Amino acid sequence: MRSIATWIAIWLGAIVFSQHALAEPMSQPVANNYPSTNPNLLLGAISYERAKPHPNRSRSYAQEQALNYGWGASQFDCLNKLWERESNWRHTADNPKSSAYGIPQALPGSKMASEGSDWETNPKTQIRWGLRYIDQRYSNPCNAWQHFLKKNWY
């Protein structure tokens, strides 16, 4: 049986941990002191959930990865416009009319499995796939963006 001091230390640690998690939303789990929706946990138990990826972190990651293709700021501006229009940088963006999915709106979304089995949940996997697709099909994001402006797809 745990002492009251141990429970207080756990509770205080959870508060500090959750504040840190809010500062780093994509890389840290969040301590949740609210009643859990998990029926296996007691009321008030601490459960840990992964923080949701933030679109700005996805943009930053894409900008870093674009450099690997030799694409600078002007190419990233085109990529940003393209993926802003396609998915608003949401990794769960789903087009019910076409079944396109994710940040790059891969059609079908399962194509992104070639980049990783976590393609449905990991923005980084989607970004790597999307950059490779753009490179292979259009050579660069500005060519893809121009195609999108003409055809409303890329």
N, CA and C atoms as an extended XYZ file, in Angstrom:
462
Properties=species:S:1:pos:R:3:atomname:S:1:resname:S:1:resid:I:1 pbc="F F F"
N         0.839       -1.176        0.000 N   MET     1
C         0.000        0.000        0.000 CA  MET     1
C         0.886        1.241        0.000 C   MET     1
N         0.549        2.220       -0.818 N   ARG     2
C         1.342        3.440       -0.915 CA  ARG     2
C         0.936        4.441        0.155 C   ARG     2
N         1.919        5.196        0.601 N   SER     3
C         1.651        6.215        1.615 CA  SER     3
C         1.059        7.456        0.950 C   SER     3
N         0.510        8.323        1.765 N   ILE     4
C        -0.046        9.595        1.266 CA  ILE     4
C         1.051       10.408        0.597 C   ILE     4
N         2.242       10.413        1.162 N   ALA     5
C         3.362       11.164        0.580 CA  ALA     5
C         3.683       10.649       -0.827 C   ALA     5
N         3.622        9.344       -1.024 N   THR     6
C         3.881        8.777       -2.346 CA  THR     6
C         2.820        9.231       -3.338 C   THR     6
N         1.552        9.201       -2.930 N   TRP     7
C         0.471        9.646       -3.815 CA  TRP     7
C         0.612       11.122       -4.153 C   TRP     7
N         0.993       11.944       -3.203 N   ILE     8
C         1.189       13.384       -3.461 CA  ILE     8
C         2.329       13.568       -4.449 C   ILE     8
N         3.415       12.834       -4.265 N   ALA     9
C         4.547       12.936       -5.189 CA  ALA     9
C         4.141       12.526       -6.602 C   ALA     9
N         3.357       11.476       -6.725 N   ILE    10
C         2.869       11.036       -8.042 CA  ILE    10
C         1.987       12.114       -8.657 C   ILE    10
N         1.090       12.672       -7.859 N   TRP    11
C         0.180       13.711       -8.356 CA  TRP    11
C         0.950       14.949       -8.793 C   TRP    11
N         1.917       15.405       -7.982 N   LEU    12
C         2.708       16.581       -8.346 CA  LEU    12
C         3.546       16.309       -9.588 C   LEU    12
N         4.092       15.119       -9.674 N   GLY    13
C         4.862       14.759      -10.856 CA  GLY    13
C         4.004       14.779      -12.104 C   GLY    13
N         2.764       14.349      -11.990 N   ALA    14
C         1.846       14.359      -13.136 CA  ALA    14
C         1.545       15.778      -13.578 C   ALA    14
N         1.408       16.703      -12.640 N   ILE    15
C         1.141       18.103      -12.997 CA  ILE    15
C         2.338       18.686      -13.729 C   ILE    15
N         3.527       18.496      -13.207 N   VAL    16
C         4.735       19.003      -13.867 CA  VAL    16
C         4.888       18.364      -15.234 C   VAL    16
N         4.647       17.052      -15.304 N   PHE    17
C         4.765       16.329      -16.554 CA  PHE    17
C         3.770       16.851      -17.582 C   PHE    17
N         2.534       17.122      -17.175 N   SER    18
C         1.525       17.588      -18.122 CA  SER    18
C         1.841       18.993      -18.600 C   SER    18
N         2.409       19.851      -17.749 N   GLN    19
C         2.786       21.199      -18.184 CA  GLN    19
C         3.915       21.117      -19.198 C   GLN    19
N         4.859       20.220      -18.973 N   HIS    20
C         5.938       20.032      -19.937 CA  HIS    20
C         5.387       19.486      -21.252 C   HIS    20
N         4.440       18.588      -21.171 N   ALA    21
C         3.851       17.998      -22.369 CA  ALA    21
C         3.128       19.040      -23.208 C   ALA    21
N         2.496       20.016      -22.565 N   LEU    22
C         1.812       21.063      -23.315 CA  LEU    22
C         2.809       21.935      -24.062 C   LEU    22
N         4.014       22.093      -23.525 N   ALA    23
C         5.037       22.892      -24.182 CA  ALA    23
C         5.627       22.149      -25.379 C   ALA    23
N         5.585       20.828      -25.376 N   GLU    24
C         6.120       19.997      -26.445 CA  GLU    24
C         5.031       19.036      -26.921 C   GLU    24
N         3.984       19.536      -27.624 N   PRO    25
C         2.816       18.713      -27.896 CA  PRO    25
C         3.042       17.489      -28.764 C   PRO    25
N         4.071       17.465      -29.614 N   MET    26
C         4.191       16.321      -30.502 CA  MET    26
C         5.122       15.252      -29.936 C   MET    26
N         6.002       15.627      -29.022 N   SER    27
C         7.024       14.675      -28.624 CA  SER    27
C         6.848       14.112      -27.226 C   SER    27
N         5.889       14.581      -26.470 N   GLN    28
C         5.749       14.126      -25.096 CA  GLN    28
C         4.349       13.581      -24.842 C   GLN    28
N         4.234       12.508      -24.066 N   PRO    29
C         2.904       12.058      -23.653 CA  PRO    29
C         2.313       13.031      -22.644 C   PRO    29
N         1.017       13.027      -22.532 N   VAL    30
C         0.312       13.949      -21.654 CA  VAL    30
C        -0.195       13.197      -20.444 C   VAL    30
N         0.075       13.738      -19.262 N   ALA    31
C        -0.480       13.139      -18.056 CA  ALA    31
C        -1.899       13.646      -17.906 C   ALA    31
N        -2.819       12.755      -17.714 N   ASN    32
C        -4.226       13.113      -17.659 CA  ASN    32
C        -4.754       12.785      -16.267 C   ASN    32
N        -5.092       13.821      -15.504 N   ASN    33
C        -5.600       13.606      -14.147 CA  ASN    33
C        -7.119       13.554      -14.108 C   ASN    33
N        -7.751       13.616      -15.237 N   TYR    34
C        -9.207       13.576      -15.278 CA  TYR    34
C        -9.676       12.134      -15.208 C   TYR    34
N       -10.920       11.926      -14.844 N   PRO    35
C       -11.418       10.545      -14.828 CA  PRO    35
C       -11.194        9.892      -16.189 C   PRO    35
N       -10.647        8.722      -16.165 N   SER    36
C       -10.290        8.035      -17.391 CA  SER    36
C       -11.527        7.441      -18.058 C   SER    36
N       -11.480        7.360      -19.377 N   THR    37
C       -12.536        6.675      -20.122 CA  THR    37
C       -12.230        5.183      -20.199 C   THR    37
N       -11.054        4.797      -19.718 N   ASN    38
C       -10.672        3.389      -19.709 CA  ASN    38
C       -11.342        2.713      -18.517 C   ASN    38
N       -12.229        1.733      -18.735 N   PRO    39
C       -12.944        1.100      -17.623 CA  PRO    39
C       -12.025        0.298      -16.700 C   PRO    39
N       -10.800        0.001      -17.147 N   ASN    40
C        -9.870       -0.753      -16.318 CA  ASN    40
C        -9.148        0.126      -15.295 C   ASN    40
N        -9.284        1.452      -15.426 N   LEU    41
C        -8.643        2.358      -14.480 CA  LEU    41
C        -9.674        2.896      -13.497 C   LEU    41
N        -9.244        3.135      -12.294 N   LEU    42
C       -10.132        3.690      -11.283 CA  LEU    42
C       -10.356        5.169      -11.528 C   LEU    42
N       -11.435        5.705      -11.010 N   LEU    43
C       -11.734        7.128      -11.123 CA  LEU    43
C       -10.571        7.940      -10.579 C   LEU    43
N       -10.083        8.879      -11.355 N   GLY    44
C        -8.995        9.740      -10.910 CA  GLY    44
C        -7.619        9.158      -11.149 C   GLY    44
N        -7.540        7.968      -11.717 N   ALA    45
C        -6.235        7.369      -11.981 CA  ALA    45
C        -5.541        8.139      -13.092 C   ALA    45
N        -4.250        8.078      -13.093 N   ILE    46
C        -3.478        8.782      -14.116 CA  ILE    46
C        -3.346        7.864      -15.320 C   ILE    46
N        -3.742        8.371      -16.469 N   SER    47
C        -3.532        7.625      -17.708 CA  SER    47
C        -2.666        8.488      -18.613 C   SER    47
N        -1.919        7.864      -19.482 N   TYR    48
C        -1.026        8.606      -20.366 CA  TYR    48
C        -1.494        8.426      -21.801 C   TYR    48
N        -1.629        9.543      -22.482 N   GLU    49
C        -2.075        9.528      -23.865 CA  GLU    49
C        -1.089       10.350      -24.687 C   GLU    49
N        -0.933        9.989      -25.928 N   ARG    50
C        -0.025       10.715      -26.813 CA  ARG    50
C        -0.680       12.027      -27.223 C   ARG    50
N         0.091       13.106      -27.165 N   ALA    51
C        -0.413       14.401      -27.592 CA  ALA    51
C        -0.634       14.376      -29.100 C   ALA    51
N        -1.607       15.127      -29.569 N   LYS    52
C        -1.901       15.173      -30.994 CA  LYS    52
C        -0.854       16.013      -31.716 C   LYS    52
N        -0.404       15.556      -32.883 N   PRO    53
C         0.559       16.341      -33.655 CA  PRO    53
C        -0.031       17.686      -34.050 C   PRO    53
N         0.785       18.689      -34.066 N   HIS    54
C         0.344       20.040      -34.412 CA  HIS    54
C         0.792       20.355      -35.840 C   HIS    54
N        -0.079       20.986      -36.647 N   PRO    55
C         0.292       21.297      -38.030 CA  PRO    55
C         1.587       22.098      -38.165 C   PRO    55
N         1.885       22.990      -37.223 N   ASN    56
C         3.126       23.771      -37.330 CA  ASN    56
C         4.356       22.883      -37.205 C   ASN    56
N         4.272       21.842      -36.399 N   ARG    57
C         5.395       20.901      -36.295 CA  ARG    57
C         5.537       20.122      -37.598 C   ARG    57
N         4.426       19.787      -38.215 N   SER    58
C         4.481       19.093      -39.499 CA  SER    58
C         5.116       19.986      -40.553 C   SER    58
N         4.757       21.245      -40.576 N   ARG    59
C         5.361       22.195      -41.521 CA  ARG    59
C         6.866       22.278      -41.309 C   ARG    59
N         7.277       22.405      -40.060 N   SER    60
C         8.711       22.507      -39.752 CA  SER    60
C         9.454       21.259      -40.212 C   SER    60
N         8.868       20.103      -39.943 N   TYR    61
C         9.492       18.855      -40.366 CA  TYR    61
C         9.591       18.793      -41.889 C   TYR    61
N         8.531       19.182      -42.573 N   ALA    62
C         8.538       19.159      -44.043 CA  ALA    62
C         9.601       20.108      -44.592 C   ALA    62
N         9.746       21.266      -43.970 N   GLN    63
C        10.744       22.234      -44.424 CA  GLN    63
C        12.152       21.655      -44.265 C   GLN    63
N        12.394       20.983      -43.147 N   GLU    64
C        13.696       20.335      -42.940 CA  GLU    64
C        13.935       19.253      -43.987 C   GLU    64
N        12.926       18.417      -44.217 N   GLN    65
C        13.065       17.315      -45.160 CA  GLN    65
C        13.203       17.802      -46.606 C   GLN    65
N        12.564       18.924      -46.924 N   ALA    66
C        12.649       19.475      -48.289 CA  ALA    66
C        14.090       19.834      -48.637 C   ALA    66
N        14.855       20.212      -47.643 N   LEU    67
C        16.261       20.543      -47.883 CA  LEU    67
C        17.032       19.330      -48.405 C   LEU    67
N        16.615       18.131      -48.023 N   ASN    68
C        17.262       16.913      -48.510 CA  ASN    68
C        17.104       16.743      -50.019 C   ASN    68
N        16.090       17.387      -50.572 N   TYR    69
C        15.865       17.343      -52.017 CA  TYR    69
C        16.486       18.550      -52.721 C   TYR    69
N        17.101       19.427      -51.950 N   GLY    70
C        17.685       20.638      -52.518 CA  GLY    70
C        16.663       21.733      -52.736 C   GLY    70
N        15.520       21.634      -52.084 N   TRP    71
C        14.457       22.613      -52.250 CA  TRP    71
C        14.577       23.680      -51.168 C   TRP    71
N        14.709       24.923      -51.590 N   GLY    72
C        14.849       26.044      -50.667 CA  GLY    72
C        13.511       26.675      -50.324 C   GLY    72
N        13.582       27.930      -49.904 N   ALA    73
C        12.405       28.650      -49.402 CA  ALA    73
C        11.307       28.805      -50.453 C   ALA    73
N        11.672       29.105      -51.694 N   SER    74
C        10.631       29.319      -52.711 CA  SER    74
C         9.881       28.015      -53.000 C   SER    74
N        10.599       26.890      -53.010 N   GLN    75
C         9.941       25.602      -53.223 CA  GLN    75
C         9.061       25.246      -52.024 C   GLN    75
N         9.551       25.571      -50.824 N   PHE    76
C         8.732       25.274      -49.657 CA  PHE    76
C         7.470       26.130      -49.655 C   PHE    76
N         7.535       27.355      -50.131 N   ASP    77
C         6.324       28.185      -50.228 CA  ASP    77
C         5.276       27.492      -51.101 C   ASP    77
N         5.716       26.916      -52.212 N   CYS    78
C         4.780       26.183      -53.081 CA  CYS    78
C         4.231       24.950      -52.367 C   CYS    78
N         5.100       24.223      -51.670 N   LEU    79
C         4.654       23.039      -50.933 CA  LEU    79
C         3.642       23.432      -49.867 C   LEU    79
N         3.928       24.503      -49.168 N   ASN    80
C         3.023       24.965      -48.115 CA  ASN    80
C         1.651       25.320      -48.691 C   ASN    80
N         1.632       26.024      -49.806 N   LYS    81
C         0.351       26.365      -50.450 CA  LYS    81
C        -0.398       25.105      -50.880 C   LYS    81
N         0.341       24.176      -51.462 N   LEU    82
C        -0.263       22.939      -51.956 CA  LEU    82
C        -0.898       22.148      -50.822 C   LEU    82
N        -0.138       21.886      -49.774 N   TRP    83
C        -0.658       21.053      -48.691 CA  TRP    83
C        -1.611       21.809      -47.777 C   TRP    83
N        -1.521       23.127      -47.777 N   GLU    84
C        -2.530       23.924      -47.064 CA  GLU    84
C        -3.885       23.728      -47.742 C   GLU    84
N        -3.889       23.767      -49.075 N   ARG    85
C        -5.133       23.574      -49.827 CA  ARG    85
C        -5.645       22.146      -49.738 C   ARG    85
N        -4.731       21.197      -49.809 N   GLU    86
C        -5.131       19.789      -49.829 CA  GLU    86
C        -5.660       19.307      -48.485 C   GLU    86
N        -4.952       19.626      -47.402 N   SER    87
C        -5.292       19.013      -46.116 CA  SER    87
C        -5.226       19.965      -44.925 C   SER    87
N        -4.809       21.209      -45.178 N   ASN    88
C        -4.569       22.152      -44.081 CA  ASN    88
C        -3.553       21.572      -43.090 C   ASN    88
N        -2.647       20.772      -43.617 N   TRP    89
C        -1.568       20.135      -42.853 CA  TRP    89
C        -2.096       19.185      -41.774 C   TRP    89
N        -3.315       18.676      -41.937 N   ARG    90
C        -3.877       17.728      -40.970 CA  ARG    90
C        -3.557       16.302      -41.415 C   ARG    90
N        -2.915       15.557      -40.542 N   HIS    91
C        -2.509       14.192      -40.902 CA  HIS    91
C        -3.693       13.227      -40.949 C   HIS    91
N        -4.846       13.644      -40.455 N   THR    92
C        -6.039       12.791      -40.515 CA  THR    92
C        -7.043       13.277      -41.559 C   THR    92
N        -6.628       14.226      -42.402 N   ALA    93
C        -7.533       14.736      -43.439 CA  ALA    93
C        -7.961       13.585      -44.338 C   ALA    93
N        -9.267       13.463      -44.529 N   ASP    94
C        -9.833       12.350      -45.279 CA  ASP    94
C       -10.861       12.895      -46.255 C   ASP    94
N       -10.703       12.588      -47.517 N   ASN    95
C       -11.650       13.034      -48.529 CA  ASN    95
C       -12.627       11.900      -48.802 C   ASN    95
N       -13.872       12.020      -48.312 N   PRO    96
C       -14.820       10.925      -48.479 CA  PRO    96
C       -15.220       10.668      -49.939 C   PRO    96
N       -15.059       11.667      -50.799 N   LYS    97
C       -15.429       11.482      -52.208 CA  LYS    97
C       -14.392       10.661      -52.970 C   LYS    97
N       -13.117       10.815      -52.580 N   SER    98
C       -12.072       10.144      -53.352 CA  SER    98
C       -11.267        9.130      -52.551 C   SER    98
N       -11.389        9.110      -51.277 N   SER    99
C       -10.611        8.292      -50.342 CA  SER    99
C        -9.164        8.757      -50.217 C   SER    99
N        -8.860        9.973      -50.697 N   ALA   100
C        -7.528       10.545      -50.480 CA  ALA   100
C        -7.354       10.779      -48.982 C   ALA   100
N        -6.108       10.643      -48.502 N   TYR   101
C        -5.895       10.689      -47.060 CA  TYR   101
C        -4.581       11.383      -46.709 C   TYR   101
N        -4.601       12.054      -45.566 N   GLY   102
C        -3.386       12.584      -44.961 CA  GLY   102
C        -2.968       13.940      -45.482 C   GLY   102
N        -1.817       14.375      -45.028 N   ILE   103
C        -1.280       15.688      -45.395 CA  ILE   103
C        -1.127       15.814      -46.903 C   ILE   103
N        -0.522       14.826      -47.589 N   PRO   104
C        -0.373       14.972      -49.041 CA  PRO   104
C        -1.593       14.532      -49.835 C   PRO   104
N        -2.639       14.040      -49.151 N   GLN   105
C        -3.847       13.532      -49.801 CA  GLN   105
C        -3.516       12.446      -50.829 C   GLN   105
N        -2.793       11.444      -50.360 N   ALA   106
C        -2.461       10.288      -51.194 CA  ALA   106
C        -3.749        9.556      -51.575 C   ALA   106
N        -3.801        9.099      -52.815 N   LEU   107
C        -4.992        8.432      -53.316 CA  LEU   107
C        -4.609        7.081      -53.916 C   LEU   107
N        -4.956        5.981      -53.302 N   PRO   108
C        -5.537        5.881      -51.968 CA  PRO   108
C        -4.475        6.119      -50.893 C   PRO   108
N        -4.939        6.389      -49.693 N   GLY   109
C        -4.027        6.664      -48.589 CA  GLY   109
C        -3.059        5.529      -48.315 C   GLY   109
N        -3.481        4.325      -48.577 N   SER   110
C        -2.643        3.155      -48.285 CA  SER   110
C        -1.352        3.128      -49.100 C   SER   110
N        -1.255        3.952      -50.148 N   LYS   111
C        -0.002        4.066      -50.894 CA  LYS   111
C         1.147        4.462      -49.971 C   LYS   111
N         0.824        5.224      -48.927 N   MET   112
C         1.861        5.723      -48.036 CA  MET   112
C         2.479        4.625      -47.182 C   MET   112
N         1.910        3.428      -47.199 N   ALA   113
C         2.486        2.300      -46.467 CA  ALA   113
C         3.888        1.979      -46.980 C   ALA   113
N         4.197        2.394      -48.201 N   SER   114
C         5.544        2.167      -48.740 CA  SER   114
C         6.594        2.956      -47.948 C   SER   114
N         6.143        3.970      -47.223 N   GLU   115
C         7.053        4.793      -46.405 CA  GLU   115
C         7.042        4.370      -44.942 C   GLU   115
N         6.004        3.649      -44.513 N   GLY   116
C         5.940        3.194      -43.130 CA  GLY   116
C         4.572        2.647      -42.794 C   GLY   116
N         4.541        1.676      -41.905 N   SER   117
C         3.274        1.048      -41.536 CA  SER   117
C         2.393        1.973      -40.689 C   SER   117
N         2.960        3.049      -40.190 N   ASP   118
C         2.204        4.003      -39.370 CA  ASP   118
C         1.648        5.163      -40.191 C   ASP   118
N         1.469        4.960      -41.480 N   TRP   119
C         1.070        6.036      -42.388 CA  TRP   119
C        -0.240        6.712      -41.997 C   TRP   119
N        -1.139        6.008      -41.336 N   GLU   120
C        -2.430        6.612      -40.964 CA  GLU   120
C        -2.312        7.582      -39.793 C   GLU   120
N        -1.291        7.427      -38.970 N   THR   121
C        -1.203        8.197      -37.727 CA  THR   121
C         0.034        9.066      -37.605 C   THR   121
N         1.013        8.879      -38.459 N   ASN   122
C         2.276        9.592      -38.307 CA  ASN   122
C         2.473       10.633      -39.405 C   ASN   122
N         2.403       11.922      -39.052 N   PRO   123
C         2.599       12.973      -40.057 CA  PRO   123
C         3.964       12.895      -40.744 C   PRO   123
N         4.982       12.472      -40.020 N   LYS   124
C         6.320       12.399      -40.619 CA  LYS   124
C         6.367       11.367      -41.740 C   LYS   124
N         5.725       10.241      -41.546 N   THR   125
C         5.659        9.219      -42.592 CA  THR   125
C         4.946        9.776      -43.817 C   THR   125
N         3.838       10.470      -43.594 N   GLN   126
C         3.077       11.056      -44.695 CA  GLN   126
C         3.904       12.111      -45.437 C   GLN   126
N         4.620       12.924      -44.698 N   ILE   127
C         5.433       13.978      -45.313 CA  ILE   127
C         6.549       13.366      -46.153 C   ILE   127
N         7.238       12.375      -45.612 N   ARG   128
C         8.309       11.727      -46.390 CA  ARG   128
C         7.754       11.128      -47.680 C   ARG   128
N         6.589       10.467      -47.573 N   TRP   129
C         5.987        9.889      -48.776 CA  TRP   129
C         5.628       10.994      -49.764 C   TRP   129
N         5.001       12.055      -49.273 N   GLY   130
C         4.556       13.138      -50.146 CA  GLY   130
C         5.704       13.836      -50.852 C   GLY   130
N         6.789       14.059      -50.155 N   LEU   131
C         7.946       14.709      -50.781 CA  LEU   131
C         8.553       13.810      -51.858 C   LEU   131
N         8.641       12.521      -51.568 N   ARG   132
C         9.166       11.580      -52.564 CA  ARG   132
C         8.255       11.530      -53.797 C   ARG   132
N         6.946       11.516      -53.565 N   TYR   133
C         5.982       11.519      -54.666 CA  TYR   133
C         6.156       12.773      -55.530 C   TYR   133
N         6.232       13.918      -54.907 N   ILE   134
C         6.392       15.171      -55.653 CA  ILE   134
C         7.695       15.160      -56.439 C   ILE   134
N         8.766       14.704      -55.810 N   ASP   135
C        10.063       14.657      -56.484 CA  ASP   135
C        10.009       13.750      -57.712 C   ASP   135
N         9.411       12.565      -57.567 N   GLN   136
C         9.378       11.601      -58.665 CA  GLN   136
C         8.423       12.012      -59.785 C   GLN   136
N         7.311       12.630      -59.420 N   ARG   137
C         6.294       12.943      -60.430 CA  ARG   137
C         6.436       14.335      -61.046 C   ARG   137
N         6.845       15.329      -60.227 N   TYR   138
C         6.866       16.722      -60.695 CA  TYR   138
C         8.237       17.387      -60.607 C   TYR   138
N         9.190       16.732      -60.037 N   SER   139
C        10.552       17.250      -59.824 CA  SER   139
C        10.674       18.214      -58.653 C   SER   139
N         9.631       18.996      -58.409 N   ASN   140
C         9.686       19.935      -57.283 CA  ASN   140
C         8.277       20.411      -56.918 C   ASN   140
N         8.123       20.992      -55.734 N   PRO   141
C         6.798       21.436      -55.278 CA  PRO   141
C         6.155       22.525      -56.134 C   PRO   141
N         6.943       23.420      -56.721 N   CYS   142
C         6.330       24.478      -57.537 CA  CYS   142
C         5.706       23.912      -58.801 C   CYS   142
N         6.320       22.889      -59.377 N   ASN   143
C         5.705       22.222      -60.536 CA  ASN   143
C         4.408       21.531      -60.115 C   ASN   143
N         4.421       20.894      -58.948 N   ALA   144
C         3.203       20.240      -58.445 CA  ALA   144
C         2.118       21.278      -58.171 C   ALA   144
N         2.497       22.406      -57.604 N   TRP   145
C         1.541       23.478      -57.302 CA  TRP   145
C         0.939       24.030      -58.591 C   TRP   145
N         1.751       24.240      -59.621 N   GLN   146
C         1.233       24.736      -60.899 CA  GLN   146
C         0.260       23.731      -61.522 C   GLN   146
N         0.590       22.460      -61.422 N   HIS   147
C        -0.321       21.431      -61.925 CA  HIS   147
C        -1.637       21.462      -61.151 C   HIS   147
N        -1.528       21.612      -59.840 N   PHE   148
C        -2.725       21.672      -59.000 CA  PHE   148
C        -3.606       22.865      -59.399 C   PHE   148
N        -2.998       24.015      -59.656 N   LEU   149
C        -3.771       25.206      -60.036 CA  LEU   149
C        -4.531       25.003      -61.349 C   LEU   149
N        -3.942       24.250      -62.260 N   LYS   150
C        -4.593       23.986      -63.551 CA  LYS   150
C        -5.670       22.896      -63.470 C   LYS   150
N        -5.385       21.839      -62.729 N   LYS   151
C        -6.242       20.654      -62.728 CA  LYS   151
C        -7.047       20.438      -61.448 C   LYS   151
N        -6.673       21.147      -60.388 N   ASN   152
C        -7.292       20.989      -59.066 CA  ASN   152
C        -6.972       19.626      -58.433 C   ASN   152
N        -5.870       19.046      -58.845 N   TRP   153
C        -5.330       17.827      -58.245 CA  TRP   153
C        -3.859       17.764      -58.621 C   TRP   153
N        -3.114       16.946      -57.908 N   TYR   154
C        -1.708       16.748      -58.283 CA  TYR   154
C        -1.329       15.298      -58.074 C   TYR   154
